[in-house]
Every structure is written in C-alpha cells, then in structure tokens.
C-alpha cells in the first residue's frame, strides 16, 4: 500500500481520561498539518466502564479502522478483553504499561515489545493532582515529535473551566511526559498543509443541516446520536433557530412534523430503537406531504443491542419500516466529511419534494473524529417555479393543497393563510385535502407521492463511482472507505475493480446503477450487517446483467479491507 500510517490505541477504565488524551493528541497532530482518525470505543454501560481511543495517523484522508496497532498505551488492563478483537497486536507492536500488571492473554500471546512505565507513580510525582492521561499525552507527543507547548495549550483550553490546580497538574504531567526519551521509535507519517478541518461525523451532519436551512430540532438523547444534538444546540442559537429536548422519540418526531407543517425546516436525530418508535408518525409526514429530515446513527441491534458499536443494520427499517405504500427518501453519507454534503442534500431534497428523508449514518462515522480538507457543501437548489396559480383550481378558485401536478409537487400553504385553508392529517384525501375513501383519490395520491420521487432528477450525486475494472464492488455508507482500500489491495494483485458507493438508497437509481456496472463480469455487494440487507434490496429492485454476490459481516468490529479483498478473490475463483 502506498499509504503510510501509524496506529495508536490508548485504553483504560472509564474516568481515566482515555478519550481526552486521544482527542488532544489528534488536535495537536492536526495543528502540525497531519491527517488522522480517532475512533472512540466505549463499553455498553450507561456510566463508567472501559474505554479506548483508537488513532490512525496517516498521510492521506481515506480513513478505515486499523487492522493492527503499532503502539498500545494501557493506563490499566481492566476489561481490556472487551476490546481485544478491535485492537490487534503483532510482534512488532509496542505496549506501554505499568510494571507488575498481569498482561491479558491476547496481549501476551502476540508477544509485542513491552515498555514499562509507572504512569500513576510518575503522575503523582509531577503534581499532587497529576493525571495519568496527561502524562501519556506527553509521552505520545514526544514519540510523534509534537511541540510540547502546543499540547499544553490545547489541554488548558479543554480545562478552562476547571480549577487552577487541575490546569497546573495537566501542564506538569504533559511537560514531564514529553521530556522523557521516546519509549520507542517508529516511522511517523508525513505531515501535510495546515488549515484542515477537525470534526466528527455527527458534527459534520449538524453543520450540513444548518447550512441547508434547518431552524428547528426536536430530539430525545440516544447513543450514538446524542452529540448531533449537543453540537446543533449552539449552532441553532447563532442562526435564530431552536432545539427542544423532547420527552421521548414519539414526541420528538411529532414536534418535528408540527414545526415543518408550520413552515420551519425541521430535523431530528436518533438511532435504531428511536427510529422504530418514529415510523408511524413518519407515515403521517408522507401522507400529509410534510418535509422532515430524520438523521439515524446506526448501532448494533436488535433491541438495545450494542449501543456503543457500529453496524449497518437499520437499512431494512429505513426502507420498509412504514405501513402502507409510503415512498420516501433514504440516503447515507459515505464518510465523515461527506456528512456535511449528504445531510444538507437530504434536507434540501425533503423540502423540495415535500417528503421525509431518512439519513443513515452509523457509530463509526458519527462518533469518530477526523482531520479532513474543507468538506464539500450542498449548493442551494435553484428557486422553485411559481406555484401560486397551480395551487388554485382554475374553475372555482379553490385552493388545492394536493393538486395533481406534472412533477407531483403541489403548492403549499402554511397556518395563518385564511384564503388557503386545507385539511392535513393521516387520512387519504382528495386534491383539496378532504378525507376520501374513493379508490380514484387513493390511486391518484399514491401515484403522486411516488412519482414525484422517482421522476426527480437527482443528478450525479446518487453515488460515488470510480474505476473501470470488470469486478464491481457495491456498498453504502461507512463501508465505502473499506471497500475503496480493498480495491487498491486487489489492484496490487492484478484485479481491476469498479467501485460504486451508494449515497441515495431510495428511490434506488436502478438505471444509473446498471450503467455504472455495465461491462462488469460480476458484482459483489459489501455491507456491515448479518442479514445481507443491501444485497437483498438491490436484487429485489432490479435485474442485474452480471452475477451478484454478497459479502456481509455484522458489527461491532469494522469491516477490514484485507478481508473484503480476500472474499472478492474467492468469489472470482469459485
């Protein structure tokens, strides 16, 4: 592989400051022009428990999970077994830990280089309130050649609201750790240009939503979507919007629909269990043609499942989880930076087509932080054609909210317009909005709601397509980066591929997908779930001109490019 990377894992019990150490290290690396990814791994407990900061420092911006870790800093070994299938070690790896602690079996079996550092003793010697995570930050910063002053400055910013003693302790521990000789020497990736962005997928999604006009958010906190709301709360205040924490997901979606009915672009964020509760009300938004955007950060399921780990297993509920014939939009960002564009695009599509849009992110994208170039934004849609005349029946001058138009989009009125009143509820209706059980009205409105989505020109953003090979690789969402790296590995083996990463999942752009795969002798659908949801969806929606194969792997361990490449070779040889 042409890419050079250095992978670092920092592990410890909850409260040890593992995540803070990883964040500050990546921020200091970003200041020097570096590129990298920070994955945050937590136990499933509500409070406490184990945590791990998993860094991959690179000289490019394609971010996949590290297969093995070059350096592991163990502030303690408590519950390390819960992470051992995510933190692979090899004999060349270096492990920094306190002497006298019994190594976990998986660590001992790998036989890595051991460096004993008495973290607690050294931190206490630096300052009465010394913290081991700040000492570890200094040690790792020295390994990477980061300026000590920069790490101290970032730590003091993070601790700005803490007592002075905390800040003094952090400074002393960072400086002491950075003054030590490097615990090991490893090649460090090349630095790039400064001026990059440092953000998580959840923050990027919030930015995309705000820039595309969202001014009302109602939501109920749920892992791993809660920090979408935390970030948007401050952003909404700056643009004159409002965020309301609802009492549950049912209230959240209904408040969102109510705001949208009143003419305010509205948004909610949730995860799988919350989306399940929202489905009935999403049907109301479809029937009443009310635009809302639902941002769903997928996690392992079913039920409570694995709330702190990633899995692409909400695709089926996003596509099919509504009763009746309920066409709507389903989209998925391809990576952290793409959350800005895809979420903004979803908001604008929902507004233009007067329908709900479900955006499928996941824990890997949502809670990971990356250093990226300035993200692509969604350009504002051109102004809509005038619809005032279309909304009024030429014969009687009566306002027809659900008028049957050529493009399926009707003129919309908002509460307070006395001359354009209409009924908006979940009952089937006539063009005026009057409840109707007539078959002709039902058929006409069903076709209207479907055709406005299927006939719309979505342009080239329905997917990212690359390569000209005869082996097609099809994926969506966070699988895209792993598939792209697998394609590079296959190229080194003489296997040329064509990669299609779907961004618009519903309505499926069948003709465009068939054209993208034209000339391929076979196609492999790659996804992170157990039941091959994308594979079955694609096979049910269209006829492929080539054999269609599946590679599906459930979470919580991220998809590995090397495993994908091996699976593709096995398909070719079978």
SEMI-554766 format. One record per residue (C-alpha): residue in one letter; x, y, z. Coordinates in steps of 0.2 Angstrom, whole numbers, plus 5000, padded with zeros to 4 digits. Layout:
AXYZ ...
# end
This chain:
X500050005000 X500650174996 X499850255011 X500950255027 X500050265044 X500450245062 X499150175073 X499050205092 X497750135105 X497550215122 X496550105134 X495950125152 X494450125164 X493050255162 X493650415171 X495450395167 X495350525153 X495750405139 X494650495126 X495350665131 X497050605129 X496650545111 X495750705107 X497150815112 X498450715103 X497450715087 X497150905089 X499050935091 X499450825076 X498150925066 X499051085071 X500651025063 X499750985046 X499450795050 X498050695044 X497150565055 X495650475063 X495150455081 X493850315084 X493050315101 X492650145109 X491650135124 X490849995134 X488949975134 X488750045152 X487750205155 X489150265166 X490950215169 X491650055162 X493050045150 X493550155135 X494850165121 X495450305110 X495950225093 X497050335082 X497650305065 X498850445059 X499050445040 X499750535025 X498050535016 X496250565020 X495550385017 X495050335034 X494750155039 X495050065055 X496750005059 X496949815057 X498449815070 X499149945082 X500949995082 X500850075099 X499650025114 X499650135129 X498750045143 X498350155158 X497649995165 X497149825159 X495449825167 X494149745155 X495349755140 X494649595134 X493149685128 X494249775115 X495449645111 X494549595094 X494749785089 X496549815095 X497549685085 X499349665090 X500849595082 X502649555087 X503249725080 X501949815091 X502549915106 X501549915123 X501750045136 X501049995153 X501449995172 X502649855178 X501949715188 X500249715180 X499749545173 X499549555154 X497949505146 X498049335137 X497849415120 X499249535123 X500449405130 X500049295115 X500549425102 X502249445111 X502449635107 X503849745114 X503549795132 X504049965139 X503649985157 X503150155163 X502450185180 X501150305174 X500250335191 X501850355201 X502650475188 X501050575188 X500950595207 X502750645207 X502350785195 X500950865204 X499850815219 X498350805207 X499350735192 X498350635179 X499050485170 X498150535154 X499150705153 X500750605156 X500350485142 X499950635131 X501650705134 X502450535131 X501550505115 X501850685109 X503650665111 X503550505100 X502750605086 X503850755088 X502450875093 X502851035101 X502551025120 X501951205121 X500551155108 X499951015119 X499951115134 X498951255126 X497651135120 X497551045137 X497251215145 X495951265133 X495051105137 X495251135156 X494751315155 X493351295167 X494251185179 X495151245195 X496951315193 X497651165201 X496951055188 X497751165174 X499451165184 X499350975185 X499050955167 X500451065162 X501750975174 X501250805168 X501250845149 X502950935151 X503650785161 X503050655149 X503750755134 X505450775142 X505750585143 X506650495130 X505450415117 X504850255123 X505050185106 X505550245089 X504350215074 X504250305057 X502950445058 X501850485043 X502250645033 X501450805038 X500350905026 X499751085025 X498951165039 X497251245038 X496251075039 X494651045047 X494450945064 X492750875066 X491650715069 X490350645058 X488950705070 X489650875070 X489850875051 X487950815049 X487450965061 X488351085050 X487651025034 X485851035041 X486151215047 X486851275031 X485451195021 X484151295032 X483651185047 X483051305060 X482051185072 X482651025080 X481750915092 X482550755098 X482750635113 X484550595118 X485150415112 X486850345109 X487750365097 X486650515090 X486650625106 X488150735101 X487250785085 X486050875096 X487350945108 X488351025094 X486751095085 X486151175100 X487451305100 X487351325081 X485551345081 X485651495093 X486851585082 X485651575067 X484051615076 X483351435077 X482851325092 X483151155099 X482051065110 X482350905120 X480850805119 X480150685132 X480350535120 X480650495102 X478750495099 X478650675105 X480250725095 X479650665078 X477850745081 X478650915086 X479750905071 X478250875059 X477251015068 X478651135065 X478851085047 X476951105044 X477151275051 X478451315038 X480051295048 X481351175041 X481451045054 X482650905059 X482850765072 X484250645076 X484050465083 X484750285082 X483850125078 X482750105094 X482150285092 X481850265073 X480750115077 X479650225088 X479550365075 X478950255060 X477050285062 X477250475063 X478450475048 X477050395038 X475950545043 X477350665036 X477250565020 X475350565019 X475250755023 X476750785011 X477750875026 X479650885024 X480650825038 X482450755040 X482750615051 X484650585055 X484850405061 X486550355068 X486550165067 X487150055080 X487249865084 X485449785086 X484149725088 X483349795104 X484649885115 X485949785105 X487749865106 X487350045108 X489150105108 X489750005092 X489350025074 X488349915062 X487349955046 X485849855051 X484449995050 X484349985032 X482849875031 X481849985043 X482350145034 X481750075018 X480249965023 X479850005041 X478250105037 X476550035035 X475550055018 X476350115002 X477450255009 X478850314997 X480150425005 X481950475003 X483450365011 X485250425010 X486850385018 X488450485019 X490050405013 X491250465026 X491450595040 X491750745028 X490350685017 X489150705031 X489150895028 X488550875009 X487450725011 X486450785026 X486250955018 X485750875002 X484450775011 X483750925019 X483551015003 X482850864994 X481550845008 X481051025007 X480951024988 X479950864986 X478950885002 X479350725010 X480350645024 X482150605021 X483050475032 X484950485033 X485850335038 X487550375047 X488250255060 X489350255075 X490950235066 X490650395056 X489650485069 X490750475084 X492450465076 X493450625073 X494550655058 X495650785051 X495050825033 X495150955020 X493751085019 X492150975016 X491150995001 X489551085004 X487751064996 X487451214985 X485751284987 X484451224975 X483851344962 X482251434967 X480651334964 X479551384949 X478051494955 X476651384961 X475351504966 X474251484951 X474551294950 X473851284968 X472151354964 X470851274954 X470551374938 X468651344938 X468151394956 X469751474963 X469851344977 X471451304985 X472051134981 X473451084993 X473750914985 X473450964967 X474050834954 X475450924945 X476650874932 X478050844944 X476950794958 X477450944969 X475951054974 X475951224980 X476051234999 X475151355012 X475551375030 X474451415045 X473851595045 X473451605027 X471551625028 X471251605009 X472251445008 X471551335021 X471651145020 X471550985030 X473150895034 X473050735043 X473450555040 X471850505031 X471850485012 X471150635004 X470650724988 X471650864979 X470950984991 X471450885007 X469650825011 X469750655018 X469150525005 X468950335004 X468650344985 X469850224975 X470150354962 X470850484975 X471850344984 X472650294967 X472950464962 X473850524978 X474850364979 X475550394962 X475850574966 X476850534981 X477850404972 X478150484955 X478750654962 X480250554970 X480550434956 X480450564942 X481550694950 X483250714943 X484550684956 X486050714945 X487750634948 X487750634967 X486750474969 X488350384971 X490250394970 X490950294956 X492750254952 X493750134942 X493550044926 X493849864930 X492749714927 X492349674945 X491049784953 X491149824971 X489449904978 X489249974995 X488450115005 X488950225020 X490450195031 X490850035021 X491450145007 X493150185014 X493550005017 X492949955000 X494050084992 X495550025001 X495149844997 X495049894978 X496849964980 X497449794988 X496549704973 X497449814961 X499149764968 X498549584965 X498149624947 X496249634949 X495449784942 X493849844950 X492449964948 X491850044965 X490050104967 X489750184984 X487850224985 X487350394993 X485550394988 X484750224993 X482850264990 X482250294977 X483550174970 X484350244954 X484250074945 X484650134928 X486150234934 X486750084944 X486549974929 X487550094918 X488950104931 X489149924932 X489049894913 X490449784907 X490749704924 X490849514924 X490249504942 X489749624956 X489949604975 X488849694987 X489849735003 X489049795019 X489149785038 X487649685044 X487249505046 X485749485035 X486449555019 X485149695019 X485849795004 X486149634994 X484349584995 X483649754992 X484649784976 X484249604970 X482349644973 X482349814965 X483249774948 X483949644936 X485749634936 X486749594920 X488049504929 X488149384944 X487849464960 X488749404976 X488749464994 X490049495007 X489149545023 X489949555041 X489049605056 X489749735069 X490449785080 X492249765073 X492349875057 X492549805040 X494349755036 X494949795018 X496049645018 X494549535022 X493549615008 X494949594996 X495149405000 X493249374999 X493249454981 X494649344976 X493749194982 X492149244973 X493149254957 X493949084959 X492348994963 
# end
